[in-house]
């Protein structure tokens, strides 16, 4: 895999057409998500179009999608899309084809690229267990929701990037769609520095994540962060951060336990927005000191978002990634009296109080935040129950890989906050 992840973004955005076609009008009597036409594993919930698309994929190597509203990140126009052997050959009005070409009528429907989820954790070993979605089940869910590629995070094995890459390459053998890798850095020495170079030059990985939280496991020091930023700069790789103050979070957790707060609500109370804002600010300033671009994953609070906005105003290159859960939910779920219900919503940084969601939506619509991931990291109720007596032991993570595309459409496009072209930019090309 010698192409880089960023190259993969462009290749698959251009060459893969949607597994879903967006309908402009749907009957109010059906129960399909408004605006979407989805077909999965030979079954359809939107009539002849998707069933024809699915059957044609196995019966013909030539396909013409005719008369749809073709959308990319910059333009939309009514056109035909001609595909041969899975590759888009031509996009223009009134394409003439022979009788050997399967024709799909897309009049009155949007035709756009499949989604790319930039932030997932499939088959991840974490907090004494492993995510319930592996590379097959997680990707099947993604395809069901219109996402056709994702980028997962390789976690080193005892700090070894090479060992981690081998483990995740094995996990990914169950894949049923396209994927790429970011890589976490959890310790620093000359071997790690050399392995980063190998990952960039030989393995197609050009983005490295540094955890400022999870003290005692994934968290790294500011000294390591500076070394990692310098190496990313020298390699032309992108530095990424999980931004929470891990030392303060550990103190907040102890404080909650001392107060007798052991349920899921203690999770949010122990890691307030201020700690996300502080870590975001620190990472931005250190990246500025090194003069390297920075990508802040799962921006969950106004505090973190405002730090990114400040960086933009000063001319610094910082990418902010909200996730679906932060855009559409609030922390009221964490206070549910039923542990199983509340524990479903435990993730880090936490889902915030009402108001943060709307602010993040506004920041996304004004390009303060640039694209949307999911941080898909799923655990079942049995796994979540590991922390039934101590919120610190609840495996952190929520779903989203299947729901991302339609939730962004419903929340951002239907509300008029972004355009259809912005939707493509946010979900697949940014």
C-alpha positions in Angstrom: 0.0 0.0 0.0 2.3 2.7 -1.2 -0.3 5.5 -1.8 -0.8 7.7 1.1 -4.1 8.0 3.1 -4.6 11.5 1.6 -4.1 10.1 -1.9 -6.7 7.4 -1.1 -9.2 10.1 -0.2 -9.0 11.6 -3.6 -8.8 8.3 -5.5 -11.8 6.8 -3.9 -13.8 10.1 -3.9 -13.4 10.2 -7.7 -13.7 6.6 -8.6 -16.4 5.3 -6.2 -20.0 6.4 -6.8 -22.6 6.2 -4.1 -24.1 3.1 -2.7 -27.0 5.4 -2.0 -28.8 7.8 -4.3 -30.6 10.7 -2.6 -34.2 11.1 -3.6 -35.6 14.6 -3.9 -39.1 13.5 -3.1 -40.3 10.5 -1.0 -43.8 9.5 0.0 -44.7 10.7 3.4 -46.3 7.3 4.0 -43.1 5.3 4.1 -40.6 5.1 7.0 -37.4 5.6 5.1 -35.1 8.4 6.3 -36.2 11.5 4.4 -34.0 12.1 1.3 -32.3 8.7 1.3 -32.5 5.6 -0.9 -30.4 2.8 0.6 -29.9 -0.8 -0.7 -27.9 -3.3 1.2 -27.0 -7.0 0.5 -29.6 -7.3 -2.2 -32.5 -5.8 -0.3 -34.0 -2.3 -1.0 -36.1 0.1 1.0 -36.7 2.6 -1.8 -38.1 0.8 -4.8 -36.8 0.0 -8.2 -33.7 2.3 -8.3 -31.6 0.7 -5.7 -32.6 -2.8 -6.5 -31.7 -2.2 -10.1 -28.4 -0.7 -9.0 -27.6 -3.7 -6.8 -28.5 -6.3 -9.5 -26.6 -4.4 -12.2 -23.4 -4.4 -10.1 -23.1 -8.1 -10.5 -24.6 -8.5 -14.0 -22.8 -5.8 -16.1 -19.4 -4.1 -16.1 -20.9 -1.1 -17.9 -23.4 1.2 -16.2 -25.1 4.6 -17.0 -26.7 6.6 -14.3 -28.9 8.9 -16.2 -30.3 12.3 -15.6 -29.4 12.7 -11.9 -28.3 15.9 -10.1 -24.6 15.1 -9.9 -22.9 16.8 -6.8 -19.3 17.2 -5.8 -17.8 19.5 -3.2 -17.9 22.5 -5.5 -20.7 22.1 -8.1 -23.9 20.4 -8.9 -25.4 19.8 -12.4 -27.9 17.6 -14.1 -25.8 15.0 -16.0 -25.3 11.4 -16.8 -22.6 9.3 -15.1 -21.0 6.5 -17.2 -19.1 3.8 -15.3 -17.0 0.9 -16.6 -15.6 -1.8 -14.4 -16.3 0.3 -11.3 -14.5 3.4 -12.5 -16.3 6.6 -13.5 -15.4 7.2 -17.2 -17.5 10.3 -18.0 -19.8 12.8 -16.3 -21.7 15.0 -18.8 -25.3 15.5 -20.1 -26.9 13.2 -22.6 -24.3 10.4 -22.8 -25.1 8.0 -25.6 -24.4 4.3 -25.0 -24.9 0.9 -26.6 -27.4 -1.8 -25.8 -24.8 -3.6 -23.7 -24.9 -0.9 -21.0 -27.2 -1.1 -18.0 -29.1 2.2 -17.6 -30.5 3.5 -14.3 -33.0 6.4 -14.3 -31.8 8.9 -11.6 -34.0 11.8 -12.7 -35.0 13.8 -9.6 -32.3 12.3 -7.4 -28.9 13.4 -6.2 -25.9 11.4 -7.3 -22.8 11.9 -5.1 -19.7 10.2 -3.7 -19.8 7.6 -1.0 -18.9 8.9 2.4 -15.5 8.7 4.0 -15.4 8.4 7.7 -12.1 9.8 8.9 -12.2 8.4 12.5 -13.1 4.9 13.5 -11.9 2.2 15.9 -12.8 -1.3 14.7 -11.5 -4.4 16.5 -9.8 -2.1 19.1 -8.5 -3.6 22.3 -9.3 -1.1 25.0 -10.1 -0.9 28.7 -9.9 -4.6 29.2 -12.1 -5.6 26.3 -12.3 -5.3 22.5 -14.8 -3.3 20.5 -17.8 -5.4 19.4 -17.5 -4.3 15.7 -14.6 -5.8 13.8 -13.6 -4.8 10.3 -16.4 -6.8 8.7 -19.4 -5.9 10.9 -18.3 -2.3 11.2 -17.8 -1.9 7.5 -21.1 -3.6 6.7 -22.8 -1.0 8.9 -20.9 1.7 7.1 -22.0 0.5 3.7 -25.6 0.3 4.9 -25.5 4.0 5.7 -23.7 5.1 2.5 -20.1 5.3 3.7 -17.8 3.5 1.3 -14.4 4.1 3.0 -13.1 4.7 6.5 -9.8 5.5 8.2 -9.1 3.5 11.4 -6.4 4.0 14.0 -3.6 1.5 14.4 -2.7 1.1 18.1 0.9 0.2 18.8 1.7 -3.1 20.6 3.8 -2.2 23.7 4.8 1.0 21.8 5.9 -0.8 18.7 4.5 0.7 15.5 5.6 -2.3 13.4 3.9 -4.8 15.6 0.7 -2.7 15.8 0.7 -2.4 12.0 1.0 -6.1 11.6 -1.9 -6.7 14.1 -4.2 -4.3 12.3 -3.3 -5.6 8.9 -4.4 -9.0 10.1 -7.7 -7.6 11.6 -8.4 -5.8 8.3 -8.4 -9.1 6.3 -12.1 -9.3 7.2 -12.7 -6.1 5.3 -15.6 -5.7 2.8 -14.9 -2.1 1.7 -12.0 0.3 1.3 -10.1 1.6 4.4 -7.0 3.4 5.4 -5.0 3.8 8.6 -3.9 6.5 11.0 -1.4 5.5 13.7 -1.2 6.3 17.4 2.1 7.1 19.0 2.2 6.0 22.7 5.9 6.2 23.5 9.1 7.8 22.1 12.5 6.5 21.2 14.7 6.2 18.2 13.0 3.0 17.1 9.6 4.7 17.1 11.1 7.7 15.1 12.5 5.3 12.5 9.3 3.3 12.3 7.3 6.5 11.7 9.5 7.0 8.6 8.8 3.5 7.4 5.1 3.9 7.9 5.0 7.1 5.8 7.4 5.9 3.0 6.4 2.2 2.7 3.0 1.6 4.4 0.9 4.5 3.2 0.3 6.0 6.7 0.8 9.8 6.8 -1.1 10.8 10.0 -0.1 10.1 13.6 -2.3 10.6 16.7 -1.1 11.7 20.1 -3.4 11.1 23.2 -3.3 13.8 25.8 -5.7 11.8 27.9 -6.0 8.2 29.3 -3.3 8.6 31.9 -1.5 5.3 32.5 -2.2 3.8 29.2 -2.3 5.9 26.0 -1.4 9.3 27.3 1.9 10.9 26.3 3.8 13.8 27.9 4.4 17.3 26.4 8.0 16.3 25.8 6.9 13.3 23.7 4.3 15.5 21.9 7.0 17.9 20.9 9.2 15.2 19.6 6.3 13.7 17.7 5.3 17.0 16.2 8.9 17.6 15.0 9.0 14.2 13.4 5.7 14.7 11.7 7.0 18.0 10.3 10.1 16.4 8.9 8.1 13.6 7.3 5.4 15.8 5.9 2.9 13.8 8.0 -0.2 15.2 9.8 -0.1 15.4 13.6 -3.4 14.6 15.3 -4.4 15.0 19.0 -7.0 13.7 21.4 -7.3 16.8 23.4 -8.1 16.5 27.1 -5.9 17.2 30.1 -5.2 13.7 31.3 -3.8 14.7 34.6 -6.7 16.9 35.5 -9.2 14.2 34.3 -7.5 11.7 36.7 -8.0 14.3 39.5 -11.6 14.9 38.5 -12.3 11.1 38.5 -10.8 10.8 42.0 -13.0 13.8 43.1 -16.1 12.1 41.8 -15.4 8.8 43.5 -14.7 10.6 46.8 -18.1 12.3 46.5 -19.7 8.9 46.0 -20.6 9.6 42.4 -19.9 6.2 40.6 -22.5 6.2 37.8 -22.1 7.3 34.1 -22.9 10.9 35.0 -19.6 10.9 36.9 -17.8 10.4 33.6 -18.9 13.8 32.2 -18.5 15.6 35.5 -14.9 14.4 35.9 -13.8 15.7 32.5 -15.5 19.1 31.9 -15.2 21.2 28.7 -12.5 23.4 30.3 -10.1 20.4 30.3 -10.8 19.8 26.6 -10.3 23.5 25.9 -7.0 23.6 27.8 -5.5 20.6 26.0 -6.7 21.9 22.6 -5.1 25.3 23.3 -1.8 23.6 24.5 -1.6 21.3 21.4 -2.3 24.2 19.1 0.4 26.3 20.7 3.0 23.5 20.6 2.1 22.8 17.0 2.6 26.5 16.2 5.9 26.4 18.1 7.1 23.6 15.9 5.3 25.1 12.8 3.4 22.0 11.8 -0.2 21.5 10.9 -2.5 20.0 13.5 -5.7 17.9 13.3 -7.9 17.9 16.5 -10.1 14.8 16.6 -13.6 14.7 18.1 -14.1 18.3 19.0 -16.9 18.1 21.5 -17.1 21.5 23.2 -17.4 25.2 22.6 -14.2 25.6 24.6 -12.2 23.5 22.1 -13.9 24.9 19.1 -13.1 28.5 20.2 -9.4 27.6 20.5 -9.5 26.3 16.9 -11.2 29.5 15.8 -8.5 31.6 17.4 -5.8 29.6 15.6 -7.5 30.2 12.3 -7.6 33.9 12.9 -3.9 33.9 13.6 -3.2 32.1 10.3 -2.4 28.7 11.9 -3.3 25.5 10.0 -5.6 23.6 12.4 -8.3 21.1 11.3 -11.2 20.6 13.6 -13.2 17.4 13.4 -16.5 17.2 15.3 -18.2 13.8 15.5 -21.9 12.9 14.9 -22.6 12.3 18.6 -21.4 15.7 19.6 -23.4 17.4 16.9 -26.8 15.8 17.6 -26.8 14.7 21.3 -26.5 16.3 24.8 -25.4 14.9 28.1 -28.9 14.3 29.5 -28.6 10.7 28.5 -25.8 10.2 30.9 -28.2 11.0 33.8 -30.7 8.3 32.9 -31.7 6.2 35.9 -31.1 3.0 33.9 -27.4 2.2 33.9 -27.5 0.3 30.6 -29.1 3.3 28.9 -26.7 5.9 30.4 -23.6 3.8 29.8 -24.3 3.6 26.1 -23.4 7.3 25.9 -20.1 7.2 27.7 -17.3 8.4 25.4 -14.3 10.7 25.6 -14.3 13.6 25.4 -17.9 13.4 26.8 -21.1 14.4 25.1 -21.7 17.9 26.4 -24.6 19.9 27.9 -27.2 21.2 25.5 -25.9 24.2 23.6 -22.6 22.8 22.7 -24.2 20.7 20.0 -25.7 23.8 18.3 -22.5 25.7 18.6 -20.6 22.9 16.9 -23.2 22.8 14.2 -22.7 26.6 13.6 -18.9 26.1 13.6 -19.3 23.4 11.0 -21.5 25.5 8.8 -19.0 28.4 8.9 -15.9 26.2 8.3 -14.4 26.7 11.7 -14.7 22.9 11.8 -14.0 21.2 8.5 -15.3 17.6 8.4 -17.3 15.1 10.4 -16.1 11.7 11.8 -17.8 9.3 14.1 -15.2 7.9 16.6 -17.1 4.7 16.1 -16.0 2.5 19.0 -18.7 0.2 20.0 -19.2 -2.0 23.1 -22.3 -4.0 24.0 -24.2 -3.8 27.2 -22.3 -6.6 28.8 -19.0 -4.9 28.1 -20.3 -1.5 29.4 -21.4 -3.3 32.6 -17.7 -3.7 33.5 -18.1 -0.2 35.0 -21.5 -0.7 36.7 -20.0 0.2 40.1 -17.3 2.6 38.9 -17.8 4.9 35.8 -14.0 4.8 35.3 -14.2 1.2 34.2 -17.0 1.7 31.6 -15.4 1.2 28.2 -15.5 4.5 26.4 -17.1 4.6 23.0 -20.3 5.1 20.9 -21.6 4.1 17.5 -22.0 6.2 14.4 -20.4 4.7 11.3 -23.8 3.7 9.9 -25.7 6.7 11.0 -23.3 9.5 10.1 -24.4 10.3 6.6 -28.2 10.5 7.2 -27.7 12.4 10.6 -25.6 15.0 8.9 -28.1 15.4 6.1 -31.0 15.7 8.5 -29.2 18.0 11.0 -27.3 20.2 8.6 -28.8 20.1 5.1 -32.5 19.8 5.9 -32.1 22.7 8.4 -30.5 24.9 5.8 -27.2 25.2 7.7 -25.2 23.8 4.8 -25.7 23.3 1.1 -25.7 19.9 -0.8 -22.2 20.7 -2.1 -21.0 21.4 1.5 -22.5 18.1 2.5 -20.2 16.3 0.0 -17.2 18.3 1.2 -17.9 17.5 4.9 -18.6 13.8 4.4 -16.2 12.7 1.7 -13.7 15.2 0.2 -12.4 17.6 2.8 
